[in-house]
Amino acid sequence: MSGALEFSDVVVRRDGRNIIDHVTLSVEDDQRWVVLGPNGAGKTTLLQLADTLMHPTSGRVDILGETLGHVDVFELRPRIGFASSAMARRIPASETVLNTVMTAAYSVTGRWNEEYESLDERRARRVLAQWKLEHLAERTFGTLSDGEQKRVQIARAVMTDPELLLLDEPTASLDLGAREELLILLGEYAQSPMTPAMVMVTHHVEEIPVGFTHVLLLRDGAIVAAGPLAETLTAQALTETFGMPIALTHEAGRYAARSAG
């Protein structure tokens, strides 16, 4: 079992403050991690490091066997799938869903003059079917609902068979039905033995899909707790992370939290 992502005493400092504060973490190929913490905890910054969009102030980041700062990031990035709201804003509203997914093969967000093979289109259509989007292939991205756009972003992220998949709040802003539909699909994907290592950021324990294996709890850029989900996600750890008494329940593989005050 080899490591997909390794943080060794990583610090990201901005304006005299540690946004990431001496984080050491190892994500193995067969692990699916969820990252929880309050606003400003450093969750998105952690993903930006993992996606080579940022370098640490100090410490070492190893991604898929390559050390950040000693590798051509443009060669490394195609091996990483990344879905986020920031990425969605770069997708042309007039682009078809099929092209939105297929253009991931060239790491572009709008189709221009690239030449695609029939293999690329077949692969894109298979991915669309996997995420229940095949009926939307010819629709334009801007006409989709929030839930459909979120699924298209993830389909695009997995189009190139990445070795590491990063998801930044994939269920944010979704209504209950769209959220649950996406969580079911994410759970099915997470449990497949062919799925790459995954790291998903969320604010809510209710949004942890079935099949995720590990959790990282962050507060003020530092690790509160990290490890196997069933052992590490506790009411005590959540209380420390969010700074208020939290009660935690677990049923049928899903978690729920509320104030215990």
N, C-alpha and C positions, 0 to 999 in steps of 0.2 A: 504494500500500500504506500503510494508516494503522495507527497504533499502538493496540493493545488495552490495554496496561499499561505504565506508565512510572514508574520509581523514579529520583528525582534527588537524590543525596547524602542518602539517607534514614537517619535514626538513630532507634532506639527504645531509650530508656534506662530501666532499672528498678533501683532500689536502688544507684545510682551506677555501674551496669555497662551497657555497650552490648550489648543483645541483638541488635540489627541495627546494624551499624557502617559507616556511610557507604556504603551500597549504591546503585549506579547501574546500572540495567538497563532494557532496552527489549524488550518482547514484541510482535511484529507479529501482525496478524490471521491470517496463514497459517502461524504457527509453533506447534510443540508442544514445550514445555519440560519437562524433568525436573530436579528439584532434589534433589541428593544431599549428604549430610554426616552427621557423627556426631550422637549425641544431644546436644541443647543447642546445636546450631549455629545455630538461628534459623529453621529451615525452616517450621515451623507458624506462627510469628509473621509470616513473610513472606506466607503465604496469608491470614492474618487481616487484614493490611493490604489485600491485593488484594480481599477480600470485604467491605470497609468495616466490619469488626468492631472495628478498632483504628485509631487515628490515630498518625502518627509524632511523636516528640518534636521532630524538626527535619527539614528536607528537604521534598520535594514528591512526592506520589503522584497520578498521573493514571490514571484508570480509564475506558476507553471514551470518551475525550475530555472527561471531567469531573475537576475537581481535588478531591481529598478535603479536606474542611473548607470547601468553597465549593459544595457540592451537597447536595440532600436525599437522604440515603442510602436512604431508603425508596422513592424513585423509581428509584434506580440499582440496588438489589439484585435486582429482578426480571430484570434484563438479565444477571445473573451466575448461573451454575450452580455449586453447591458441594456436594461429597460428602465426609463425614468421619465418624469414629466418634462424635464429639460430636453430629452431626446424627442419627445412628441412634438414640442414646439418647433423643431427643425424640419418636421415632415410637411411637405407642401399639402395644403388642404385639398388641392385639386388632383393629387396623385391617387391612382387606383389602389385598392387594398392589395391586389396581386403584386403590383410594382413596388409598393411600400415594403413588402416582405422580400421580394426578389432582389431589390437593390442592395440588400445587406451583403450579397455576394461580392460587391465592389466597395463596400463600406461607404456608400453614398446614400443620401436621404431623398433624392429625387432622380427620376430617370432622365438621362441626357443622351449621350451618344454611345453608351456602352453596348457591347455585343453580348447577348445572352444565348446560351445553348438551350436546347429543348430539355436537357437534364436539369438546368436551373429552374425552369418553369415547373417541371414535374415535381421537383423537390419543394418548391414554394407551395404548390397546390396540396401536397401531402401535409405540410406543416399547417396550412390553413384548415384542413380537415381535422387535424389533431386538436386544434383549439376552437373547433366548432364555428369556423368562419368561412367555409367554402362557398356558402350562398352569398357572401358579400364580396367576392373576388373582384367584381367589376364596379363596385361602389367606390366613391371617392372618400378619402380619409376624413375630410371635413364634414361629411354628412353622417358620420357614425355617432352613436351614443358614447358616453364616457366609458361604459363597460366594454363596448366593442373596440374602442380605441385602445384600451388597456390590453385586451387580448391580442390585438394586432401588434402592439409594441413587443409583447412577449414572443409572438410568432416570429417577428423579425429578428429578435435576439437569438432564437434557437435555429434560425435558418441555416447558419453555417456550421452546425454541429459543434458548438463551442466546448472547450474543455473546462470552462468556468463560467457560470451564469450568475449575474448580479442583478437584483431587482430592488429598486428604490420605491417603496410604498406603492406596490402594484394595485392595492385595493382602495387607495385614498380617493375620496369624493364619490364613491360608488354607493348606490342605494342597496338595500338589504338583498334584493333578489340578484342584482348584478354581482355583488360581493360574494354571495354564496356560490353562484355559478362559477366564478373565477377560482374560488378557493377549492372547489371540487376538482377542477381541471389541474390546478397546481398540485393538489394532493396526489392525483393519479400520476402526474409527471414525476413528482419527487420520489415515488415508490418504484419507478422503473429502474432496473439494474443498468440500463443504458444511459441514464441521466447523468450529466456532469456534476461536479461539485457545485453547490448553490449557496449563495449568501443573500438573504432577503431582509430589508429594513422595513419595520412597521412600528406604529405607535401603540398597537392594541394586541393583547394576547388572544383576543377573539379571532384575529386574522392570521393566526399560525395554522398553516395547512396540516392536515394529517400527513404523516410521512416525513416531516422534518425531524431531525435527529438531535440537534444541538442548539443552544441558545447563548448569546452574548448580551449581558446587561451592562449598559454604559451610563455613567453620570459624570458630567463636567469633564468629558474626554477620557476618563479613567474607567477601568474595568471594575465593576462591582462583583460580578460572578460570570463564569464561563464554563461550559461543559455540557454533558448529555442533558437533553431537555427534561427528561422525567426526573432527574436528580437535582437539577440546577434551578429550574423555574419553580420557586416556592413563594409563598406569601411574604416570608421574611425578606427574601432577596428583592422582591418587587417593592416592598415597603422602603427598603434602603435606597433603591434606585429612584423612586418617584417622590420620596420625602414625605410620605403620608401613609397611614395604616391601610393596607390592602388585604382584602380577602380573595382567595383564589379557589376556583372550582375546576374540576376536570371530569368530562363525561364523553364517552364514545370517541376518544381521541382528540377532542377539542377543549380548549380552555376558555374560562371567563373570569373577569376580575371586576371588583367594585370596591368602593371605599368601605373600610371596616370601622370608620370613626363614628 
